[in-house]
Amino acid sequence: MAKLTDYSDRVDELLSIDNAFALITAAHILTQQTRKKSQARYEAKLRLVRLLYERQWDKQRIIDLFEVVDWLMKLPTWLETKIFQEIESIERREDMRYINSVQRMYMEKFRAEGVLTGEVKVLKKLLEKRFGSLPTWAIDKLENAAEQELDIWSESILTAETLNAVFDTDTTH
């Protein structure tokens, strides 16, 4: 019987072994070591992804192992987007297409969500700067807005005299 934590100081050794169990053990240890450290987890996950492609394993094995690593090493949306961009880059460079259409749609969803989340955050800050603390109805509108609405509101903030005017004088909250 062995505990995974017994290997916590041997991650590099585990990653040098051409074995799926060693890779998953390393992924588990790296997940524990990077708890609450998003950037460090991103770098560890990227290292594991690159190893998957470097090992020249068959396509299904890479996909299966990636799914385990992806499940273990959750990242904030903006870093997940960066991981998928790196995977796309690796696949183009190596002329490998291992990510299926469902996974690609998932990647696009992350990208879109990341962009929208950023737009909402910036617009919220601008509105607060201009009009003070936002009422609940305004925050709800921002968080549930479509991309086109955010674009319109981003322009109207420049000329609107009131918060209601930004949101097209909607006073039925």
Secondary structure, 3 states (H helix, E strand, C coil): CCCHHHHCCCHHHHHHCCCHHHHHHHHHHHHHHCCCCHHHHHHHHHHHHHHHHHCCCCHHHHHHHHHHHHHHCCCCHHHHHHHHHHHHHHHHHHCCCCCCHHHHHHHHHHHHHHHHHHHHHHHHHHHHHHHCCCCHHHHHHHHCCCHHHHHHHHHHCCCCCCHHHHCCCCCCC
